[in-house]
Amino acid sequence: MAEVIHPEEILEEIAASDLLKKVMEKKKEGYRLSQICAALIDGKYELSYSFADDVSYQYITYRLVIETDVEIPSITEIIPQALFYENEMKELFGVKVKMISLDYKNKLYRIRQETPFGPKEA
């Protein structure tokens, strides 16, 4: 049986302008995208991008806290699997994600209400 490693879990708040650089660093280090999560808290988006290293079991989450009108870059050119997370953030929360490699144009989910978890003005 393999030894279980219990490294610390890291949460680092970053600027939206640093997102692509940080994602590229994690990819080069061999981390995999574990999840992307969006939440609307106190009128701002909190976007969490989590990465896992399957060798060391290290887990790191980058958190972006942005205004609802801020546009963020897609990470799908670096990590193609992010397209479902990014389309979900866009469709359900109204997050402005630019240049998603495969943009479902708000048709990923069959929902009646536009951006049900987003701000009222979205």
C-alpha positions in Angstrom: 0.0 0.0 0.0 1.3 3.5 -0.9 2.3 6.0 1.7 -0.4 8.6 2.2 1.0 12.1 2.1 -0.9 15.0 3.8 0.5 18.3 2.4 -1.1 21.6 3.2 -4.0 22.8 1.1 -3.1 26.2 -0.3 -5.5 29.0 -1.1 -4.0 32.0 -2.9 -5.9 35.1 -4.0 -4.7 36.3 -7.4 -5.6 39.1 -9.8 -7.5 38.2 -12.9 -4.5 39.4 -14.9 -2.3 36.7 -13.4 -4.7 33.8 -14.1 -3.2 32.5 -17.3 0.3 32.7 -16.0 -0.6 30.8 -12.8 -2.5 28.1 -14.8 0.4 27.6 -17.2 2.8 27.2 -14.2 0.6 24.5 -12.7 0.3 22.7 -16.0 4.1 22.8 -16.5 4.6 21.4 -12.9 2.3 18.4 -13.7 -0.8 19.5 -11.8 -4.2 18.7 -13.2 -7.3 20.9 -13.1 -9.5 19.5 -10.3 -12.4 22.0 -10.4 -13.5 25.6 -11.1 -16.2 27.1 -8.9 -18.1 30.4 -9.1 -20.0 32.1 -6.4 -21.6 35.5 -6.1 -20.8 37.0 -2.7 -21.5 40.5 -1.6 -22.0 41.6 -5.2 -18.7 40.2 -6.5 -17.7 37.0 -8.1 -15.4 34.6 -6.3 -13.9 32.3 -8.8 -11.9 29.3 -7.5 -9.5 27.3 -9.7 -8.2 24.2 -8.0 -5.3 22.1 -9.1 -4.0 18.7 -7.8 -0.7 16.9 -8.0 -1.4 13.2 -8.1 2.1 12.3 -7.0 2.6 14.5 -3.9 -1.2 15.0 -3.3 -0.6 18.7 -3.1 -3.7 20.8 -3.7 -3.7 24.5 -4.6 -6.6 26.8 -5.2 -6.3 30.2 -6.9 -9.1 32.6 -6.0 -10.1 35.6 -8.1 -12.4 38.1 -6.5 -13.8 40.4 -9.3 -16.5 42.9 -10.0 -19.4 41.5 -12.0 -18.5 43.5 -15.1 -14.9 42.3 -15.3 -14.1 40.0 -18.2 -11.7 37.1 -17.5 -9.7 35.1 -20.0 -10.6 31.5 -20.8 -8.0 28.9 -19.8 -9.2 26.4 -22.4 -6.3 27.0 -24.7 -4.1 25.7 -21.8 -6.5 23.2 -20.3 -9.2 22.2 -22.8 -11.3 20.4 -20.2 -12.1 23.7 -18.5 -14.6 24.4 -21.2 -17.5 22.9 -19.3 -16.6 24.8 -16.1 -16.3 28.1 -18.0 -19.5 27.6 -19.9 -21.2 26.8 -16.6 -19.9 30.0 -14.9 -21.0 32.0 -17.9 -24.4 30.5 -18.2 -25.4 30.1 -14.6 -23.7 33.1 -13.0 -23.2 35.5 -15.8 -19.4 35.6 -15.5 -17.8 37.2 -18.5 -15.4 34.7 -19.9 -13.7 35.6 -23.1 -12.4 33.3 -25.8 -13.7 29.9 -24.6 -12.5 27.4 -27.1 -16.0 25.9 -27.4 -18.6 28.4 -26.3 -22.0 26.9 -25.9 -23.6 30.4 -26.1 -25.7 29.8 -23.0 -27.2 26.5 -24.3 -25.2 24.1 -22.1 -28.1 23.8 -19.7 -31.8 23.7 -20.4 -32.9 26.4 -18.0 -35.7 28.9 -18.1 -34.1 31.7 -16.1 -31.1 33.5 -17.6 -28.1 33.4 -15.2 -30.1 32.1 -12.2 -27.3 32.5 -9.7 -25.9 35.7 -11.1 -26.5 39.3 -10.1 -29.9 40.8 -10.9 -28.4 43.2 -13.5 -26.6 40.4 -15.4 
